Structures are given as structure tokens and as C-alpha cells.
Amino acid sequence: MDKFYYELTVKPDSYYELFLDLVVNLVDEAIEELDETIIIRSEDNLENIEAGVKSFKDELSKAFCTEVVCKITLEQKENQD
């Protein structure tokens, strides 16, 4: 077991289903949904997924001609036995 894992949280203010669809297609890990927040945990760094979600948010903003707000947080956490 690795000493650390990564946790990416995605909390969009709108278009939740579109963000969920994106994450499901990008990630091979289990996904947790809690209070309109998508949570991904992995022993692999999730920086590429984070970048993809940010890019998707920007493209949605352009497509809908409005600012799409989405809080995206990537943290490295210590595994606890």
C-alpha cells in the first residue's frame, strides 16, 4: 500500500450530469457522489484528470456563453490504516 493517495473533488454549480459523464469516461477508478460533488481517489496522480475537467469547464462556458462555475480541488492525502 502506498503511503499517500490523491483525491480530486469536482463540484459544479450547474451541468452536474455533464461533468459526471466526463469523469466516468476519463477515470478507471471508483467514483463517489456526495451532495452534488464528484470524488475520485487514486494512488496515481490525478493532475491530468484535473486539467481535463478544467478544460471541459472552459469549453462549456464558451458553448453556453455564460461562466460555468465549478470548484475543482486536488489533494494528496496520507493513507491511514
C-alpha positions as semicolon CSV with decimal commas, in nm:
position;residue;x (nm);y (nm);z (nm)
1;M;0,000;0,000;0,000
2;D;0,129;0,344;-0,092
3;K;0,186;0,597;0,181
4;F;-0,025;0,859;0,001
5;Y;-0,324;0,878;-0,232
6;Y;-0,477;1,154;-0,440
7;E;-0,830;1,288;-0,407
8;L;-0,993;1,502;-0,674
9;T;-1,323;1,670;-0,596
10;V;-1,540;1,831;-0,862
11;K;-1,835;2,044;-0,750
12;P;-2,011;2,216;-1,039
13;D;-2,280;2,478;-0,972
14;S;-2,461;2,361;-1,285
15;Y;-2,442;2,093;-1,555
16;Y;-2,367;1,825;-1,293
17;E;-2,466;1,538;-1,524
18;L;-2,229;1,660;-1,796
19;F;-1,938;1,674;-1,553
20;L;-2,027;1,332;-1,416
21;D;-2,037;1,189;-1,770
22;L;-1,694;1,334;-1,841
23;V;-1,536;1,196;-1,524
24;V;-1,688;0,850;-1,574
25;N;-1,532;0,839;-1,920
26;L;-1,190;0,968;-1,808
27;V;-1,136;0,764;-1,492
28;D;-1,084;0,392;-1,435
29;E;-1,112;0,438;-1,059
30;A;-1,424;0,419;-0,847
31;I;-1,620;0,744;-0,829
32;E;-1,814;0,866;-0,528
33;E;-2,103;1,111;-0,549
34;L;-2,190;1,310;-0,239
35;D;-2,407;1,624;-0,222
36;E;-2,364;1,713;-0,591
37;T;-1,987;1,659;-0,558
38;I;-1,790;1,406;-0,761
39;I;-1,500;1,250;-0,569
40;I;-1,223;1,042;-0,727
41;R;-0,950;0,874;-0,523
42;S;-0,643;0,705;-0,667
43;E;-0,289;0,607;-0,582
44;D;-0,197;0,763;-0,920
45;N;-0,166;1,137;-0,954
46;L;-0,488;1,285;-1,091
47;E;-0,335;1,603;-1,238
48;N;-0,429;1,503;-1,596
49;I;-0,790;1,443;-1,492
50;E;-0,794;1,779;-1,311
51;A;-0,664;1,951;-1,626
52;G;-0,928;1,777;-1,838
53;V;-1,210;1,886;-1,608
54;K;-1,083;2,247;-1,608
55;S;-1,064;2,247;-1,987
56;F;-1,415;2,099;-2,009
57;K;-1,545;2,374;-1,778
58;D;-1,390;2,639;-2,001
59;E;-1,538;2,483;-2,315
60;L;-1,883;2,462;-2,155
61;S;-1,856;2,831;-2,069
62;K;-1,782;2,913;-2,432
63;A;-2,055;2,684;-2,567
64;F;-2,326;2,825;-2,339
65;C;-2,197;3,186;-2,348
66;T;-2,201;3,201;-1,969
67;E;-1,948;3,141;-1,694
68;V;-1,973;2,783;-1,571
69;V;-1,866;2,771;-1,207
70;C;-1,703;2,452;-1,084
71;K;-1,488;2,409;-0,775
72;I;-1,207;2,165;-0,851
73;T;-0,969;2,053;-0,576
74;L;-0,680;1,807;-0,599
75;E;-0,519;1,695;-0,273
76;Q;-0,255;1,445;-0,175
77;K;-0,363;1,266;0,142
78;E;-0,194;1,018;0,370
79;N;-0,326;0,663;0,376
80;Q;-0,443;0,563;0,723
81;D;-0,468;0,200;0,826
